[in-house]
Amino acid sequence: MIDVTIVGGGPTGLMLATELRLHDVRVVVLERDAEPTSVVRSLGMHVRSIELLDQRGLLERFLAHGKQFRIGGYFAGIVKDWPSGMDTAHGYILGIPQPVTERLLAEHATAVGVEIRRGTELVGLSQDGDAVTAELADGTRLRTRYLVGCDGGRSTVRKLLGVGFPGEPTRNETLLGVMELTAPQDEVVAVMTRVRKTQLRFGVGPVGDGEGLYRVVVPAAGVSEDRAVPPTIEDFRQQLRATAGTDFGVHSPRWLSRFGDATRLAEQYRVGRVLLAGDAAHVHPPLGGQGLNLGLQDAFNLGWKLAAQVAGWAPADLLDTYQAERRPVAADVLDNTRAQTELMSLAPGPQAVRRLLTELMDFEQVNRYLIEKITAISVRYDLGADHDLVGRRLRDVELKRGRLYGLMHRGRGLLLDQTGELSVEGWTDRVDRVVDVGGELEVPALLLRPDGHVAWVGDDQGELRDRLSRWFGVATA
């Protein structure tokens, strides 16, 4: 029997698969598409996603294929300087196209033993007390202990479960594609400068894959009846003329797509042995570039918990903390994209609010607050403790023997003991203990979960044992 079947081979599904393999879980990824997509829906990674790659020793391969940016404009396109002194060792945005991200994750997943089955479509599922039965389009069935739907906003898994997906439908649709232009670049820049003053959903820029190849973003004429059907190059020409007064001579498209501004959140993330992650659990406008990042962070939260369940040492409610922690984060992202959508409106009221917020963002605290929200480094889970660090992720602090994140590659818990007097005896198969002192930490000791969030701070062995039991189950003899 398979331990975990993941439906959907995008970034969320692949990240979850690699997290599970850290704990020797047998994983199969089912991907409906026979070939990887070339559609570039995401252009980069935010700070928290960069950190989690670093925590697993994967960051260098992504840095080699991306470009670092320290620019503002990630909240409703309001351009301000990048805040200085952010609480991270990675104070930048990593520009990297989504197909490259998927390729790198897929290569790593395959290398660590994940089975990826392309051209395989899920059409039905049922579950009992022991396992889930997945029915595939070719008539075969798989028995799996758990199944996770990472299959996007139109998730088959979510629909088969009957999980509600309330929210707002698409009101505005945008066309997105990569194509060649005959217009000279100085004309493109001039038109961009003029149109962007009044239309923030418009953009034309080179993608660097060849001379004359551009990424084009332009408002659609309306909302299509079937958004699964891609637009045509003639649709782009018509909308470019309507928006910019020219179609730039667009031709020879590499790919064409459309996206909407629907905002929806799944009513629950778990039904028995079936769970949802990424866009299958939440959809929102792409403002702030948070979608792919939110999915990766879902996977990072879920992976070690689901692995613990498979291994048999998970505390009784550990798997339920996935929804308890991640659903409020998604709800907050939905709210901030709703706010950004209003700020992008050309109506007088929203434009007045936009001008006011632009002034307020000149205050360092306001600018920092908004960018930390977008980049997810301000996320704090409610873990029921008073210390300010508990529930937060910890940045990559310097220790005498190196960097903190270098100690987290195996996806285990970590006790960072600056007293030298504490113990994880009984949990050594799940938690590492490191005695080291870092000048950046003004606490005697702290316990990190495998996802890098602080579970305990203190120096009392009894309190530590309670926290170890809470997150890592019963101690072994």
Sequence and secondary structure as in RCSB ss.txt:
>XXXX:A:sequence
MIDVTIVGGGPTGLMLATELRLHDVRVVVLERDAEPTSVVRSLGMHVRSIELLDQRGLLERFLAHGKQFRIGGYF
AGIVKDWPSGMDTAHGYILGIPQPVTERLLAEHATAVGVEIRRGTELVGLSQDGDAVTAELADGTRLRTRYLVGC
DGGRSTVRKLLGVGFPGEPTRNETLLGVMELTAPQDEVVAVMTRVRKTQLRFGVGPVGDGEGLYRVVVPAAGVSE
DRAVPPTIEDFRQQLRATAGTDFGVHSPRWLSRFGDATRLAEQYRVGRVLLAGDAAHVHPPLGGQGLNLGLQDAF
NLGWKLAAQVAGWAPADLLDTYQAERRPVAADVLDNTRAQTELMSLAPGPQAVRRLLTELMDFEQVNRYLIEKIT
AISVRYDLGADHDLVGRRLRDVELKRGRLYGLMHRGRGLLLDQTGELSVEGWTDRVDRVVDVGGELEVPALLLRP
DGHVAWVGDDQGELRDRLSRWFGVATA
>XXXX:A:secstr
 EEEEEE  SHHHHHHHHHHHTTT  EEEEESSSS        EE HHHHHHHHHTT HHHHHTTSEEE    TT
TT      SS SSS  SEEE  HHHHHHHHHHHHHHTT EEEET  EEEEEE SS EEEEETTS EEEEEEEEE 
  TT HHHHHHT    EE    EEEEEEEE  S HHHHHHHHHHHTTT TT EEEE SSSTTEEEEEEE SS  S
 TTS   HHHHHHHHHHHHS  TT EEEEEEEEEE  EEE S SEETTEEE GGGTEE   TTS HHHHHHHHHH
HHHHHHHHHHHT   TTTTHHHHHHHHHHHHHHHHHHHHHHHHH  SHHHHHHHHHHHHHTTSHHHHHHHHHHHH
TTT B   S  STTTTBB    EETTEEGGGG TT  EEEEESSS    TT TTTEEEEE   TT  SSEEEE T
TSBEEEESS HHHHHHHHHHHH S   
